Amino acid sequence: MTKKVRILIITALFLVVLVVAAYFVHGFLNGAVVYTGYTTLRSTDRADSMSASYVQYGDGFLRYSKDGIAYYNADSVPQWNASYELQQPMLDIRGDYCAVAGIGGSWIYVFNKAGAVMSVDAVLPIVTVSVAANGCVVAVLEEGNTQYIDMYDTAGDRVYRIKTTISGNGVPMALSISDDAIKLMVAYADIENNSISTSVAFYNFGEIGKNMSERLVGGFDQYEGMLIPDVHFLTSDTAIAVATGKLSIYTIDQYPKLMSDITFEQELHGIFYSSRYIGLIFQNHESGYPYRILVYDMKGTMTGEIPVDADYKNYCFSGDSVLMYDDNDVRIVGIDGKEHFRYTFENAIDSFIPVENDNTFVYINSRKVQKIRLTQ
């Protein structure tokens, strides 16, 4: 073999390597990885009742019910558990902290990844709760026509109370507290003469709100004829209000500012969000798909539209993708609309929880809790 031939062969091989590398890099950058199956990394028998719920938390997941709560890592190894008695448990999670309370009950329990932090008897019936990333918790309490918004620290001491009445602010419909427990967002509704009046109020429990009446630092009322069933702090300084005909995105540095108002005429079928994206689910009458998801970033810019072929029961963001699942079917689609995974499981899905990385999940059915990894 001559030197010239050897050079030609080496050059050709080098070009082949470049082409193959370019193919894989292009596929990676454009989210073209497609998974067709899965392998089971760990499997344990499910010992709880079917009434228990599972949610993503920390390095694994929480299992909670009316009888108690437990934290497991991604390998389903129990980290801690706690018992209580709550007829209608509700759960809120922020960072490493979670709070569980019973609707209509009076007890609130706060935990972090190490275990129990505090419990407190709020005395009055609880409507809803919101926990901060430092473990402080806020609760809406009800006493006849009067509602109280109480804040508790991690020692279980009440540090502030806001009194609201139907004839005054209106009824608190939803609330959310910021990571540092300094900023509070509350949606109020007032129905008078068959007319709905809805507003969003912002409170500050730091130096900014110290000299303000009731620590109120801002309010917005551009929701005529609408209800606001959900408000949420997505980051430490970005919050959303989800109304029946509008999505509002607020930025809160010292005082709240309206960053974007996204109005829609169609009925909102559902909403889900992360610290980076907001997903709005609508019925889709213009194509062969019954539903569609519109994805927005934190500034209110639409970044993607995803056609949805079924009425899935569960939606969440997993990185830059949307995870959706119902009884037996799972689908993962990038916000660019490219499908990464579609699978029908033999056993009905109770929960499907992202853990560790983009292709590892905890799959929970009626019999097993399985850690799985998607395969190409």
BAVO-134150 format. One record per residue: x, y, z of N, C-alpha, C in turn; residue in three letters. Coordinates in steps of 0.1 Angstrom, whole numbers, padded with zeros to 4 digits, always signed. Layout:
# BAVO-134150
XYZXYZXYZALA;...
//
This chain:
# BAVO-134150
+0009-0012+0000+0000+0000+0000+0009+0012+0000MET;+0006+0021-0010+0015+0033-0011+0011+0043+0000THR;+0020+0053+0002+0017+0063+0011+0005+0071+0008LYS;+0003+0074-0006-0008+0081-0010-0021+0074-0007LYS;-0022+0061-0009-0034+0053-0007-0037+0054+0008VAL;-0027+0052+0017-0029+0052+0031-0035+0066+0035ARG;-0030+0076+0030-0035+0090+0033-0050+0091+0029ILE;-0053+0086+0017-0067+0086+0012-0076+0078+0022LEU;-0072+0067+0026-0080+0058+0035-0082+0065+0048ILE;-0071+0071+0054-0072+0078+0067-0081+0090+0066ILE;-0080+0097+0055-0089+0109+0052-0103+0104+0052THR;-0106+0093+0044-0120+0088+0043-0125+0084+0056ALA;-0117+0077+0064-0122+0073+0077-0125+0085+0086LEU;-0116+0095+0086-0118+0107+0093-0131+0114+0090PHE;-0134+0114+0077-0146+0120+0072-0159+0113+0077LEU;-0158+0099+0077-0169+0091+0082-0171+0094+0096VAL;-0160+0095+0104-0162+0097+0119-0169+0111+0121VAL;-0164+0121+0113-0170+0134+0114-0185+0134+0111LEU;-0189+0127+0100-0203+0126+0096-0211+0119+0107VAL;-0206+0108+0113-0213+0101+0123-0215+0110+0136VAL;-0203+0116+0139-0204+0125+0151-0214+0137+0149ALA;-0214+0142+0137-0223+0153+0134-0237+0149+0135ALA;-0240+0136+0130-0253+0131+0131-0258+0130+0146TYR;-0250+0125+0154-0254+0123+0168-0255+0136+0175PHE;-0246+0145+0173-0246+0159+0179-0259+0166+0174VAL;-0262+0165+0161-0274+0171+0156-0287+0165+0163HIS;-0286+0152+0164-0298+0145+0171-0299+0150+0185GLY;-0288+0151+0192-0288+0155+0206-0294+0169+0207PHE;-0288+0178+0199-0292+0193+0200-0306+0195+0196LEU;-0312+0187+0188-0325+0188+0183-0335+0179+0190ASN;-0331+0173+0201-0340+0165+0209-0345+0153+0201GLY;-0337+0147+0193-0342+0136+0184-0341+0122+0190ALA;-0336+0122+0203-0335+0109+0209-0349+0103+0211VAL;-0351+0091+0206-0364+0084+0207-0362+0071+0215VAL;-0370+0070+0225-0370+0057+0233-0382+0048+0229TYR;-0379+0035+0229-0389+0026+0224-0393+0016+0235THR;-0386+0015+0246-0389+0006+0256-0382+0010+0269GLY;-0381+0001+0279-0374+0004+0291-0368-0009+0298TYR;-0359-0006+0307-0354-0017+0315-0356-0014+0329THR;-0359-0024+0337-0362-0023+0352-0349-0023+0360THR;-0346-0012+0367-0334-0012+0375-0336-0017+0389LEU;-0349-0015+0394-0352-0020+0408-0367-0021+0409ARG;-0371-0032+0416-0386-0034+0417-0389-0039+0432SER;-0399-0032+0438-0403-0036+0451-0418-0038+0451THR;-0423-0046+0460-0437-0048+0461-0444-0036+0468ASP;-0455-0032+0463-0463-0021+0469-0471-0026+0481ARG;-0469-0020+0493-0475-0025+0505-0486-0016+0510ALA;-0488-0004+0504-0498+0005+0509-0511+0003+0502ASP;-0522+0010+0506-0535+0009+0500-0535+0017+0487SER;-0545+0014+0479-0546+0022+0466-0550+0036+0468MET;-0554+0040+0481-0558+0053+0484-0546+0063+0485SER;-0534+0057+0486-0522+0066+0488-0519+0073+0475ALA;-0513+0085+0476-0509+0092+0464-0494+0094+0464SER;-0488+0095+0452-0473+0096+0451-0470+0109+0443TYR;-0460+0116+0448-0456+0128+0441-0440+0129+0441VAL;-0435+0136+0431-0420+0138+0430-0416+0147+0442GLN;-0405+0143+0448-0400+0151+0459-0385+0148+0461TYR;-0377+0158+0464-0363+0156+0467-0356+0147+0457GLY;-0349+0137+0461-0342+0128+0453-0351+0116+0449ASP;-0363+0116+0452-0372+0105+0450-0387+0109+0449GLY;-0394+0104+0459-0409+0107+0459-0415+0106+0473PHE;-0426+0112+0475-0434+0111+0487-0446+0102+0484LEU;-0450+0094+0494-0462+0087+0494-0470+0093+0506ARG;-0483+0097+0503-0491+0102+0514-0505+0098+0513TYR;-0512+0098+0524-0526+0094+0525-0532+0100+0537SER;-0544+0096+0540-0551+0102+0552-0545+0097+0565LYS;-0536+0086+0564-0531+0080+0576-0516+0084+0579ASP;-0509+0090+0569-0495+0093+0571-0488+0097+0558GLY;-0475+0099+0559-0467+0103+0548-0453+0097+0550ILE;-0446+0094+0538-0433+0088+0538-0425+0093+0527ALA;-0412+0094+0529-0403+0098+0518-0394+0087+0514TYR;-0393+0084+0501-0384+0074+0496-0374+0080+0486TYR;-0362+0074+0485-0353+0079+0475-0357+0072+0462ASN;-0349+0075+0451-0352+0070+0438-0352+0055+0437ALA;-0345+0048+0446-0344+0034+0447-0355+0028+0455ASP;-0365+0036+0459-0376+0032+0468-0372+0028+0482SER;-0361+0033+0486-0356+0030+0500-0362+0041+0509VAL;-0369+0036+0519-0376+0046+0528-0365+0055+0536PRO;-0368+0068+0536-0359+0077+0543-0365+0081+0557GLN;-0378+0083+0557-0385+0086+0569-0400+0084+0567TRP;-0408+0082+0578-0422+0082+0577-0429+0088+0589ASN;-0441+0093+0588-0448+0099+0599-0463+0096+0598ALA;-0469+0095+0610-0483+0091+0610-0491+0103+0614SER;-0503+0104+0609-0513+0114+0613-0527+0109+0609TYR;-0537+0117+0612-0551+0113+0608-0557+0126+0602GLU;-0558+0125+0589-0564+0137+0581-0575+0131+0572LEU;-0587+0136+0572-0598+0131+0564-0596+0134+0549GLN;-0592+0146+0546-0589+0150+0532-0576+0157+0531GLN;-0565+0149+0530-0552+0155+0530-0549+0163+0518PRO;-0542+0174+0519-0537+0182+0508-0522+0184+0511MET;-0514+0185+0500-0500+0186+0501-0494+0197+0493LEU;-0485+0204+0498-0478+0215+0491-0463+0213+0492ASP;-0455+0215+0482-0441+0213+0482-0434+0225+0476ILE;-0423+0229+0483-0415+0240+0478-0400+0236+0482ARG;-0392+0233+0472-0378+0230+0475-0377+0217+0483GLY;-0370+0218+0494-0368+0207+0503-0379+0205+0513ASP;-0389+0214+0513-0399+0214+0523-0413+0210+0518TYR;-0421+0203+0526-0434+0200+0522-0443+0202+0534CYS;-0456+0205+0531-0466+0207+0542-0478+0199+0538ALA;-0483+0192+0548-0496+0185+0546-0506+0189+0557VAL;-0518+0190+0552-0529+0194+0561-0542+0188+0556ALA;-0552+0188+0565-0565+0182+0561-0575+0193+0558GLY;-0582+0193+0547-0592+0202+0544-0603+0201+0554ILE;-0606+0212+0561-0617+0212+0571-0611+0208+0585GLY;-0599+0203+0585-0593+0200+0598-0585+0212+0603GLY;-0577+0210+0613-0570+0222+0619-0555+0219+0620SER;-0550+0207+0618-0536+0204+0620-0528+0206+0607TRP;-0516+0212+0608-0506+0213+0597-0493+0206+0601ILE;-0487+0199+0592-0475+0192+0594-0465+0196+0584TYR;-0453+0199+0588-0442+0204+0579-0430+0194+0580VAL;-0425+0190+0568-0414+0181+0568-0403+0187+0558PHE;-0391+0182+0560-0380+0183+0550-0374+0170+0547ASN;-0363+0170+0540-0357+0157+0536-0352+0149+0547LYS;-0350+0156+0559-0345+0149+0570-0356+0143+0579ALA;-0368+0148+0577-0380+0143+0585-0388+0154+0590GLY;-0395+0152+0601-0405+0162+0607-0398+0175+0611ALA;-0404+0186+0608-0399+0199+0612-0408+0205+0623VAL;-0420+0205+0620-0430+0210+0631-0444+0206+0627MET;-0453+0207+0637-0467+0205+0635-0474+0216+0644SER;-0485+0220+0639-0492+0231+0646-0507+0229+0645VAL;-0515+0232+0655-0529+0232+0655-0534+0246+0652ASP;-0540+0248+0641-0544+0262+0637-0558+0265+0643ALA;-0564+0255+0650-0576+0257+0658-0588+0258+0648VAL;-0588+0267+0638-0599+0269+0629-0598+0259+0617LEU;-0609+0257+0610-0609+0248+0599-0600+0254+0587PRO;-0592+0245+0581-0582+0249+0571-0589+0248+0557ILE;-0587+0258+0549-0591+0258+0535-0580+0254+0526VAL;-0568+0260+0527-0557+0256+0519-0544+0260+0526THR;-0533+0255+0521-0520+0259+0527-0510+0261+0516VAL;-0499+0268+0519-0488+0270+0510-0475+0271+0518SER;-0465+0263+0514-0452+0262+0522-0441+0270+0514VAL;-0432+0276+0522-0421+0283+0516-0409+0273+0516ALA;-0398+0277+0508-0386+0269+0507-0378+0269+0520ALA;-0382+0277+0530-0375+0278+0543-0383+0271+0554ASN;-0394+0265+0550-0402+0258+0559-0414+0265+0566GLY;-0414+0278+0564-0426+0286+0569-0438+0282+0561CYS;-0450+0283+0567-0462+0279+0561-0473+0289+0563VAL;-0481+0291+0553-0493+0300+0553-0506+0292+0551VAL;-0516+0295+0559-0529+0288+0558-0540+0297+0558ALA;-0550+0294+0550-0563+0301+0550-0572+0293+0559VAL;-0577+0300+0569-0586+0295+0579-0600+0301+0578LEU;-0610+0294+0582-0624+0299+0580-0631+0299+0593GLU;-0639+0310+0596-0647+0311+0608-0660+0318+0604GLU;-0670+0311+0600-0682+0318+0595-0680+0326+0583GLY;-0683+0339+0583-0681+0347+0571-0667+0354+0571ASN;-0659+0350+0581-0646+0356+0582-0635+0346+0579THR;-0625+0350+0572-0613+0341+0569-0601+0348+0574GLN;-0592+0339+0578-0579+0344+0583-0568+0338+0575TYR;-0558+0346+0572-0545+0341+0565-0534+0341+0576ILE;-0531+0330+0581-0521+0329+0592-0507+0323+0586ASP;-0497+0329+0591-0483+0324+0588-0477+0319+0600MET;-0470+0307+0599-0463+0301+0610-0449+0298+0606TYR;-0440+0300+0616-0426+0297+0613-0423+0283+0616ASP;-0410+0279+0615-0406+0265+0616-0407+0260+0631THR;-0409+0269+0640-0411+0265+0654-0426+0263+0657ALA;-0435+0266+0647-0449+0264+0649-0456+0276+0655GLY;-0448+0287+0656-0454+0300+0661-0460+0308+0650ASP;-0472+0314+0653-0478+0323+0644-0471+0336+0644ARG;-0467+0340+0632-0459+0353+0631-0467+0364+0625VAL;-0479+0361+0618-0487+0371+0612-0501+0366+0610TYR;-0511+0375+0610-0525+0371+0607-0531+0382+0599ARG;-0537+0379+0587-0544+0388+0579-0559+0384+0580ILE;-0567+0394+0584-0582+0391+0585-0589+0396+0573LYS;-0597+0387+0567-0605+0391+0555-0619+0387+0558THR;-0628+0395+0551-0643+0392+0552-0649+0393+0538THR;-0660+0386+0537-0668+0386+0525-0671+0401+0520ILE;-0675+0409+0530-0679+0423+0527-0667+0432+0525SER;-0655+0427+0528-0643+0435+0527-0635+0431+0515GLY;-0624+0424+0517-0615+0420+0506-0622+0410+0497ASN;-0631+0402+0502-0637+0391+0495-0632+0378+0501GLY;-0635+0367+0494-0631+0354+0499-0617+0349+0492VAL;-0608+0345+0500-0595+0340+0495-0597+0327+0487PRO;-0595+0328+0474-0597+0316+0466-0584+0307+0464MET;-0572+0314+0465-0560+0307+0463-0549+0316+0469ALA;-0538+0310+0473-0526+0318+0477-0513+0310+0475LEU;-0502+0318+0475-0489+0312+0473-0479+0321+0480SER;-0469+0315+0487-0459+0322+0494-0446+0320+0487ILE;-0437+0330+0487-0424+0329+0480-0415+0320+0487SER;-0403+0317+0481-0394+0308+0487-0389+0312+0501ASP;-0387+0326+0502-0381+0331+0514-0392+0335+0525ASP;-0405+0332+0521-0416+0335+0530-0418+0350+0532ALA;-0413+0358+0524-0414+0373+0526-0426+0378+0517ILE;-0428+0372+0505-0438+0377+0496-0450+0367+0496LYS;-0462+0373+0496-0474+0365+0496-0484+0370+0486LEU;-0489+0360+0478-0499+0364+0467-0512+0357+0470MET;-0523+0365+0470-0536+0360+0473-0546+0364+0462VAL;-0554+0354+0458-0565+0357+0449-0578+0358+0457ALA;-0585+0369+0455-0598+0371+0462-0609+0371+0452TYR;-0621+0367+0456-0633+0367+0448-0645+0373+0457ALA;-0652+0382+0450-0664+0388+0457-0675+0387+0447ASP;-0686+0381+0451-0698+0380+0443-0709+0389+0449ILE;-0713+0399+0441-0723+0409+0446-0733+0412+0435GLU;-0746+0411+0437-0756+0413+0427-0753+0405+0415ASN;-0750+0392+0417-0747+0382+0406-0736+0386+0397ASN;-0727+0395+0402-0715+0399+0395-0703+0395+0402SER;-0693+0389+0395-0681+0384+0401-0670+0395+0400ILE;-0664+0398+0412-0653+0408+0412-0641+0400+0418SER;-0631+0399+0410-0619+0391+0414-0606+0400+0413THR;-0597+0398+0423-0585+0406+0423-0574+0397+0429SER;-0562+0402+0426-0549+0396+0432-0542+0406+0440VAL;-0539+0402+0452-0532+0411+0462-0518+0405+0465ALA;-0509+0414+0467-0495+0410+0471-0492+0417+0485PHE;-0486+0408+0493-0482+0413+0507-0467+0411+0508TYR;-0461+0419+0517-0447+0417+0519-0444+0417+0535ASN;-0438+0407+0539-0435+0405+0554-0421+0409+0557PHE;-0414+0416+0548-0401+0421+0551-0401+0436+0554GLY;-0390+0443+0551-0389+0457+0554-0398+0465+0545GLU;-0400+0461+0532-0408+0468+0523-0422+0470+0528ILE;-0428+0459+0534-0442+0460+0538-0444+0464+0552GLY;-0433+0467+0559-0433+0470+0573-0443+0482+0576LYS;-0442+0492+0568-0450+0504+0571-0463+0505+0562ASN;-0466+0494+0556-0478+0494+0547-0490+0488+0555MET;-0502+0493+0553-0514+0488+0560-0516+0473+0556SER;-0517+0465+0566-0518+0450+0565-0507+0444+0556GLU;-0496+0452+0555-0484+0448+0547-0488+0446+0532ARG;-0499+0452+0527-0503+0451+0514-0494+0461+0505LEU;-0488+0455+0495-0478+0463+0487-0483+0465+0472VAL;-0494+0458+0468-0499+0459+0455-0511+0451+0452GLY;-0519+0455+0442-0531+0447+0439-0535+0450+0424GLY;-0541+0440+0418-0545+0440+0404-0559+0434+0403PHE;-0567+0441+0394-0581+0437+0393-0586+0436+0379ASP;-0577+0432+0370-0581+0431+0356-0588+0418+0352GLN;-0597+0413+0361-0603+0400+0359-0618+0400+0360TYR;-0624+0410+0354-0638+0412+0354-0645+0399+0349GLU;-0655+0394+0357-0662+0383+0353-0655+0369+0353GLY;-0643+0369+0359-0635+0357+0359-0633+0353+0374MET;-0629+0340+0375-0625+0335+0388-0610+0331+0387LEU;-0603+0331+0398-0588+0328+0398-0586+0316+0407ILE;-0587+0304+0401-0586+0292+0410-0572+0288+0414PRO;-0562+0295+0408-0548+0291+0411-0538+0303+0410ASP;-0530+0304+0420-0519+0314+0419-0506+0306+0424VAL;-0495+0310+0419-0483+0302+0423-0470+0310+0421HIS;-0461+0310+0430-0447+0315+0428-0439+0305+0421PHE;-0435+0308+0409-0427+0298+0401-0412+0299+0404LEU;-0408+0311+0407-0394+0314+0412-0395+0323+0424THR;-0384+0328+0429-0384+0337+0440-0390+0350+0437SER;-0390+0354+0424-0395+0367+0420-0405+0367+0408ASP;-0410+0355+0405-0420+0354+0394-0432+0346+0399THR;-0444+0351+0396-0456+0344+0401-0466+0345+0390ALA;-0476+0336+0390-0486+0336+0380-0500+0335+0387ILE;-0510+0341+0380-0524+0340+0384-0531+0333+0373ALA;-0538+0322+0375-0545+0315+0365-0560+0318+0366VAL;-0565+0326+0357-0579+0329+0358-0587+0321+0347ALA;-0600+0321+0347-0608+0313+0338-0607+0318+0324THR;-0602+0330+0322-0600+0335+0308-0587+0342+0306GLY;-0577+0340+0315-0565+0348+0314-0554+0342+0322LYS;-0542+0342+0317-0530+0339+0325-0522+0352+0327LEU;-0519+0355+0340-0511+0367+0343-0498+0363+0349SER;-0487+0369+0344-0474+0366+0349-0469+0379+0356ILE;-0465+0378+0368-0461+0390+0376-0446+0388+0380TYR;-0439+0399+0380-0425+0399+0386-0426+0407+0399THR;-0419+0402+0409-0420+0409+0422-0406+0410+0428ILE;-0400+0422+0426-0387+0425+0432-0390+0431+0446ASP;-0394+0444+0446-0398+0449+0459-0413+0451+0459GLN;-0418+0456+0447-0433+0458+0445-0437+0450+0433TYR;-0449+0445+0432-0453+0436+0421-0455+0444+0408PRO;-0452+0439+0397-0454+0444+0384-0460+0434+0374LYS;-0470+0438+0367-0476+0428+0357-0466+0428+0345LEU;-0461+0416+0342-0452+0414+0331-0459+0410+0319MET;-0469+0402+0320-0477+0397+0308-0491+0392+0311SER;-0500+0396+0303-0514+0391+0304-0517+0383+0291ASP;-0519+0370+0293-0522+0362+0281-0537+0358+0282ILE;-0545+0364+0273-0560+0361+0274-0563+0350+0264THR;-0574+0343+0267-0578+0332+0258-0593+0331+0259PHE;-0600+0329+0248-0614+0327+0247-0619+0313+0249GLU;-0610+0303+0246-0614+0290+0248-0614+0286+0263GLN;-0622+0276+0267-0621+0272+0280-0608+0265+0283GLU;-0602+0268+0294-0589+0262+0298-0592+0248+0303LEU;-0586+0238+0297-0588+0224+0301-0579+0220+0312HIS;-0567+0226+0313-0558+0223+0324-0546+0232+0323GLY;-0538+0232+0334-0525+0240+0334-0515+0232+0343ILE;-0503+0233+0339-0492+0227+0347-0480+0236+0345PHE;-0470+0236+0354-0459+0246+0353-0447+0240+0360TYR;-0436+0246+0357-0423+0244+0364-0416+0257+0367SER;-0404+0257+0371-0397+0270+0373-0392+0276+0360SER;-0395+0270+0349-0391+0275+0336-0402+0277+0326ARG;-0412+0269+0327-0423+0269+0317-0437+0268+0323TYR;-0446+0273+0315-0461+0272+0318-0468+0265+0307ILE;-0475+0255+0310-0483+0247+0300-0498+0249+0301GLY;-0504+0254+0291-0519+0256+0290-0525+0245+0281LEU;-0535+0238+0286-0541+0228+0278-0555+0233+0273ILE;-0558+0232+0260-0570+0236+0255-0576+0225+0246PHE;-0589+0225+0244-0595+0216+0234-0590+0221+0220GLN;-0589+0212+0211-0584+0216+0197-0594+0212+0187ASN;-0601+0222+0182-0611+0220+0172-0607+0221+0157HIS;-0594+0224+0155-0589+0227+0142-0581+0216+0136GLU;-0579+0205+0142-0571+0194+0137-0577+0181+0142SER;-0570+0171+0138-0574+0157+0142-0571+0154+0156GLY;-0564+0163+0163-0560+0160+0177-0570+0167+0186TYR;-0576+0160+0196-0586+0166+0205-0581+0177+0214PRO;-0568+0177+0217-0563+0187+0226-0550+0193+0221TYR;-0546+0204+0227-0533+0210+0223-0527+0217+0236ARG;-0514+0217+0237-0507+0224+0248-0499+0236+0242ILE;-0502+0247+0248-0494+0259+0245-0484+0261+0256LEU;-0471+0262+0253-0460+0263+0263-0455+0277+0262VAL;-0454+0284+0274-0449+0297+0275-0437+0297+0285TYR;-0428+0307+0283-0417+0309+0292-0421+0319+0303ASP;-0412+0322+0311-0415+0331+0323-0418+0345+0319MET;-0415+0349+0306-0418+0362+0302-0431+0363+0294LYS;-0438+0352+0293-0450+0351+0286-0449+0349+0271GLY;-0437+0345+0266-0435+0343+0252-0438+0328+0249THR;-0447+0326+0239-0450+0312+0236-0438+0305+0229MET;-0434+0294+0235-0422+0287+0230-0425+0274+0223THR;-0437+0269+0224-0440+0257+0217-0455+0254+0217GLY;-0459+0246+0208-0473+0241+0207-0473+0226+0204GLU;-0479+0218+0213-0479+0204+0212-0493+0198+0210ILE;-0495+0191+0199-0508+0184+0197-0509+0172+0207PRO;-0521+0170+0212-0523+0159+0222-0534+0150+0217VAL;-0531+0137+0216-0540+0128+0210-0550+0121+0219ASP;-0550+0124+0232-0559+0118+0242-0561+0128+0253ALA;-0571+0125+0262-0573+0133+0273-0566+0127+0285ASP;-0553+0129+0286-0544+0124+0296-0548+0130+0310TYR;-0546+0122+0320-0550+0126+0333-0539+0134+0341LYS;-0527+0132+0336-0516+0138+0344-0506+0144+0334ASN;-0502+0156+0337-0492+0164+0329-0482+0170+0338TYR;-0469+0170+0334-0459+0177+0341-0447+0180+0331CYS;-0439+0190+0335-0426+0192+0327-0415+0183+0333PHE;-0408+0178+0324-0396+0170+0328-0384+0176+0320SER;-0377+0185+0326-0367+0193+0318-0373+0201+0307GLY;-0369+0199+0295-0375+0206+0283-0385+0198+0276ASP;-0391+0188+0283-0401+0179+0277-0414+0180+0286SER;-0425+0175+0279-0437+0174+0287-0440+0159+0288VAL;-0442+0155+0301-0446+0141+0304-0461+0141+0306LEU;-0468+0132+0299-0483+0130+0301-0486+0115+0302MET;-0495+0112+0310-0499+0098+0311-0514+0096+0316TYR;-0520+0085+0313-0533+0082+0318-0532+0067+0324ASP;-0543+0059+0322-0543+0046+0329-0532+0037+0325ASP;-0529+0036+0312-0518+0027+0308-0508+0033+0299ASN;-0511+0045+0293-0503+0051+0283-0494+0062+0288ASP;-0482+0062+0284-0472+0073+0287-0467+0079+0274VAL;-0466+0092+0274-0461+0099+0262-0452+0111+0267ARG;-0440+0112+0261-0431+0123+0264-0428+0130+0251ILE;-0430+0143+0251-0429+0152+0240-0420+0164+0243VAL;-0411+0167+0235-0403+0180+0237-0412+0192+0235GLY;-0408+0203+0240-0416+0215+0238-0415+0220+0224ILE;-0406+0214+0216-0406+0216+0201-0416+0207+0194ASP;-0423+0199+0201-0433+0190+0195-0428+0176+0191GLY;-0415+0174+0192-0409+0161+0188-0411+0151+0199LYS;-0416+0139+0195-0420+0129+0205-0407+0120+0208GLU;-0405+0118+0221-0393+0111+0226-0397+0097+0231HIS;-0409+0095+0235-0413+0082+0241-0428+0081+0241PHE;-0433+0069+0237-0447+0065+0237-0447+0050+0241ARG;-0455+0047+0251-0455+0033+0255-0468+0030+0262TYR;-0473+0018+0260-0485+0013+0267-0481+0002+0277THR;-0483+0004+0290-0479-0005+0300-0490-0015+0302PHE;-0486-0027+0306-0496-0038+0308-0504-0035+0321GLU;-0497-0031+0331-0504-0028+0344-0507-0013+0344ASN;-0519-0010+0349-0523+0004+0349-0514+0013+0358ALA;-0512+0025+0353-0502+0034+0360-0509+0042+0371ILE;-0503+0041+0383-0508+0049+0394-0501+0063+0394ASP;-0487+0062+0393-0479+0074+0392-0467+0071+0383SER;-0462+0081+0376-0450+0080+0368-0441+0092+0371PHE;-0431+0090+0378-0424+0102+0384-0409+0103+0379ILE;-0406+0114+0373-0392+0116+0368-0382+0116+0380PRO;-0371+0109+0379-0360+0110+0389-0347+0110+0383VAL;-0337+0116+0389-0323+0115+0385-0320+0122+0372GLU;-0325+0117+0361-0322+0124+0348-0334+0122+0338ASN;-0332+0126+0326-0343+0127+0316-0349+0114+0312ASP;-0342+0103+0315-0347+0090+0310-0349+0080+0321ASN;-0349+0084+0334-0351+0075+0345-0364+0080+0353THR;-0372+0070+0356-0385+0072+0362-0388+0062+0373PHE;-0397+0066+0382-0403+0056+0391-0417+0053+0386VAL;-0420+0041+0382-0433+0037+0377-0440+0029+0387TYR;-0452+0034+0392-0459+0028+0402-0473+0023+0397ILE;-0475+0010+0399-0488+0004+0396-0494-0002+0408ASN;-0505-0010+0407-0512-0015+0419-0504-0025+0426SER;-0494-0031+0420-0486-0042+0426-0472-0038+0429ARG;-0466-0030+0421-0451-0028+0422-0448-0013+0422LYS;-0436-0010+0428-0429+0003+0426-0416+0000+0419VAL;-0415+0005+0407-0403+0001+0399-0396+0013+0394GLN;-0382+0013+0396-0374+0023+0390-0370+0018+0376LYS;-0372+0026+0366-0370+0021+0352-0362+0032+0345ILE;-0355+0027+0334-0347+0036+0326-0352+0033+0311ARG;-0355+0044+0304-0360+0043+0291-0348+0038+0282LEU;-0351+0030+0272-0341+0025+0262-0345+0028+0248THR;-0334+0029+0240-0337+0032+0226-0339+0020+0218GLN;
//
